[in-house]
Amino acid sequence: MINFRNTILLLFLSCLIASCKIDQVFAPKGPYEKYLASLKANDLEQTALAQDWITAGESALKDSTYANLPYAELSRFDPAEPTALFLRYKVKEGQNIEIHLKRISESNTRIFVNVFEWRDEEFKPLGQEADGDSLTYKVENSGEHAVRIQPELLRGGLFQIYIRYTASLAFPLPERTYENIGSFYGDGREAGRRKHEGIDIFSPRGTPVLAVRPGFIRRVGVNNLGGKVIFLSGGGYSYYYAHLDSQMVHTGQRVVTGDTLGLVGNTGNAITTSPHLHFGIYSMGSGALDPFPFFATTPITNIIPLGDSASLGKYHRVNSQIVNLRSEANTQSEILGKLNKNELVRVEASLLGWYRVKLPDDRAAFIHQNLVKEVGSGLQIISLKADDQIKDEFLSSRTYSASFVEETAKVLGSYQDYLAIRFSGGTIAWLRNTDKKL
């Protein structure tokens, strides 16, 4: 429950965001930095609550959970607890990445969405930031990206979160998609003496060949391998069309997406094969690139039942002898650790068949839903001794004697050398487990 002090701070923050003017802000780059600047300018940065919020955003960058795209989860941010979600995902040059938030509750909550890139052994801001509930950006270099999603202070709610990749180029043949590719980048050629530097799309002779993006025709010509060829330049890349039956543009001509450049054929070294388009992408300084990521699109199909929201924010107990914690929501992903029976996790999000969880030591992981069960009323009631050592938070270094609390408590589960206990008023604490057995 948000206390009176937090309520006053919330009212002040609402005024700050909605109408208060800030005179001395040093041109922050995006919404997240502007928000930090507003806290500083109004002497809120040093409050305990604001410090917890800033720490949550920074510490989230150390999480090791991966979103295997396309990714969807149902999650809830607790307004009373500053927190941030951080999901890592693999990217390939040429992809468009789409991040969407669908609000289930709290429609007026301000959410900050920032993208990071793994560089020099750490995550650094990529400069992509949402000013709303959706963000789309193009991947310039293959590697690993991550998104941090964090609501403003004292705000939260229930959200569906989607992350997927989509095509950044139009497909070069009409009524075809990336699913019609017949030969892929890197396939062997000439008995393995060379690798295929593009993709082949088979289509009847005379099928129009289309511009995949706006640009200009850099060259129209003929060579032994490609036969009749066209080079289209635009967006920092050169797009190569080969084996054409005919060319319908000229060097230096400007084109827009969807313009007909030529017709499918089998000229050059494709004379003994069925008519098809060889399509390649070349980057200055990098040579040939795999065209597939420029065309591939993943649909949003993983709709999480809203009924799963009942588990969010609640402690769950391991119900098997030993279980694996995973870096992704699948059984082939990296094992981040193991838990024993009755150890606790807190459910942060629900996926199809999986939970994204937070461990008492603040580590994040995925666990299959069948392997845990909500703690409910607890395992047993125990009597406390005066010299029992208790702490309010698992990671806290401060302990106090059980002589200051109730004489009995319900055991919810365990984690490492501690028992999670709940007093009659609902307060959860951690008891050093010396001789108490579950």
PyMOL commands that set and color helices and strands:
alter all, ss='L'
color gray80, all
select helices_A, chain A and resi 4-18+31-41+48-62+178-180+268-270+292-295+306-311+369-371+402-404
alter helices_A, ss='H'
color red, helices_A
select strands_A, chain A and resi 71-77+85-91+96-103+111-119+122-130+134-138+143-151+157-166+181-183+188-189+194-195+199-202+208-210+215-223+227-234+237-247+254-255+260-264+276-283+287-289+315-318+322-326+335-340+344-350+354-358+364-368+372-374+380-383+389-391+400-401+408-415+418-422+428-432
alter strands_A, ss='S'
color yellow, strands_A
deselect
rebuild
show_as cartoon
